[in-house]
Amino acid sequence: MFPPKRDAGPNALRRGRVTLPHADYFATLCLHPRCDVPVPDVATHLLDEALRLDADDSWSLRCLTVMPDHVHLLFTLGERLTLSQAMSRLKTKIQPLVRPHGTDWQENFYDHLVRPEDSIESIIRYIYLNSYSAGLIQPGESWPHFYCGAEEWGWFQDLTDSGQPLPEWLR
């Protein structure tokens, strides 16, 4: 007898989700259907709202990049909201900006609880390099919709070539 099939729909993303105040999370929000929206229209407002969540202690934003069809975030969850509540607030505030483009946020989101043995550097590097990997910018250019908190940028910038990715990162 085979085990029952597991739900592969949006509810599958919730399975195993844990909300731990003061824990680091790497999360991804995607548009559904996946389509490109004008990033400048959305990015400024999304970053503003993410920083409002930071200001009211819902989370401490460490790193973020806004892409044409998704967003990557690294943050330390605060005590005010659960993980789902914080992500829902962010999506709700930005929803009016994406709907005119015939899309909306995916019902759920992808999240990864960052464990002590996980490398924060590799997560920030992934978020930082996302626009290069997608071919949106070339080496020597900077993605204007990338944000890195002062504490993280203080040490991460020293790993770059004057704020630009090292050539071996782009291979």
C-alpha positions in Angstrom: 0.0 0.0 0.0 1.4 3.4 -1.0 1.3 6.4 1.4 -1.3 9.0 0.5 -0.2 11.7 -1.9 0.9 14.9 -0.2 -0.7 18.1 -1.2 1.5 19.8 -3.8 -0.6 23.0 -4.0 0.0 26.2 -2.2 -0.9 24.7 1.2 2.2 22.5 0.9 4.3 25.5 1.5 2.8 25.9 5.0 3.7 22.3 6.0 6.5 22.5 8.6 6.4 26.3 8.8 7.5 27.5 12.2 7.4 31.0 13.6 10.2 31.7 16.0 10.7 35.3 17.3 14.3 36.4 16.9 15.1 33.8 14.3 16.4 34.6 10.8 14.3 33.8 7.8 15.1 33.7 4.1 11.8 34.2 2.2 10.6 34.6 -1.4 7.4 36.1 -2.6 6.4 35.4 -6.1 3.8 36.9 -8.4 1.0 34.7 -9.8 0.9 34.3 -12.6 4.6 34.8 -12.9 5.0 37.9 -15.1 7.2 40.9 -15.1 6.0 44.1 -13.5 7.8 47.4 -13.8 10.3 47.0 -10.9 10.7 50.8 -10.1 6.9 51.1 -9.6 6.9 48.4 -7.1 10.4 48.4 -5.6 10.3 51.7 -3.8 7.0 51.0 -2.1 7.9 47.5 -1.3 11.2 48.6 0.4 9.3 51.4 2.2 6.8 48.9 3.6 9.6 46.4 4.5 11.3 49.2 6.4 8.0 50.1 8.2 7.9 46.5 9.4 11.4 47.0 10.6 10.5 50.3 12.3 7.6 48.8 14.2 9.7 45.8 15.4 7.8 43.2 13.3 11.2 42.2 11.9 14.7 43.4 11.4 15.3 43.6 7.7 18.8 42.4 6.8 18.7 42.2 3.0 16.2 42.4 0.2 16.0 42.5 -3.6 13.0 43.2 -5.8 13.0 41.4 -9.1 10.4 41.7 -11.9 8.4 38.7 -10.8 9.5 38.0 -7.2 11.1 39.3 -4.1 13.8 37.8 -1.8 14.1 38.9 1.8 16.4 38.0 4.7 15.1 39.2 8.1 15.1 38.5 11.8 11.6 38.0 12.9 10.4 40.2 15.8 7.8 39.5 18.5 4.9 41.5 17.2 3.7 39.3 14.3 4.0 35.7 13.2 6.0 34.9 10.1 2.7 34.6 8.1 1.3 37.8 9.5 4.4 39.8 8.6 4.5 38.4 5.0 0.7 38.9 4.6 1.1 42.6 5.7 3.8 43.2 3.2 1.9 41.5 0.3 -1.4 43.3 1.2 0.3 46.8 1.2 1.9 46.2 -2.2 -1.0 44.3 -3.8 -2.6 47.5 -5.4 0.7 48.1 -7.3 0.8 44.7 -8.9 -2.8 44.1 -9.7 -3.0 46.7 -12.5 -0.4 44.5 -14.3 -2.7 41.5 -14.4 -1.0 39.7 -11.5 -1.2 39.3 -7.8 1.0 37.7 -5.1 1.1 34.0 -5.0 -1.3 32.8 -2.2 1.6 31.7 0.0 5.4 32.2 0.1 8.6 30.2 0.3 10.5 30.5 3.5 13.6 28.9 5.1 14.3 29.1 8.8 18.0 30.0 8.9 19.8 27.5 11.2 23.0 28.3 13.1 25.0 26.2 10.7 23.6 28.0 7.6 25.8 30.7 6.1 24.3 34.2 6.2 27.0 35.2 3.8 25.9 32.8 1.2 22.2 33.9 1.6 23.1 37.5 1.2 25.4 36.7 -1.8 22.5 34.8 -3.4 20.1 37.8 -2.9 22.8 40.2 -4.1 23.6 38.2 -7.2 20.0 37.5 -8.2 19.8 40.4 -10.7 23.1 39.4 -12.3 22.1 35.8 -12.5 18.8 36.8 -14.2 20.7 38.9 -16.8 19.0 42.1 -15.7 22.4 43.9 -15.2 25.9 43.4 -16.2 29.1 43.2 -14.2 30.1 46.8 -13.2 26.4 47.8 -12.8 24.5 47.9 -9.6 20.9 46.7 -9.1 19.0 49.7 -7.7 16.4 47.5 -6.1 18.8 45.7 -3.7 18.9 46.7 -0.1 21.3 45.6 2.6 21.1 46.7 6.2 24.0 48.8 7.5 25.3 46.0 9.8 25.3 43.4 7.0 26.6 45.8 4.4 29.4 46.8 6.8 31.0 43.3 6.5 29.5 42.1 3.2 30.8 45.1 1.2 34.4 44.1 2.3 33.8 40.8 0.5 33.0 42.5 -2.8 35.1 44.4 -5.3 34.3 48.0 -4.2 30.6 47.1 -4.1 30.6 45.0 -7.3 30.5 41.3 -7.5 33.8 39.4 -7.7 34.4 37.9 -11.1 34.3 34.3 -9.7 30.8 35.0 -8.2 29.5 35.5 -11.7 30.8 32.3 -13.3 
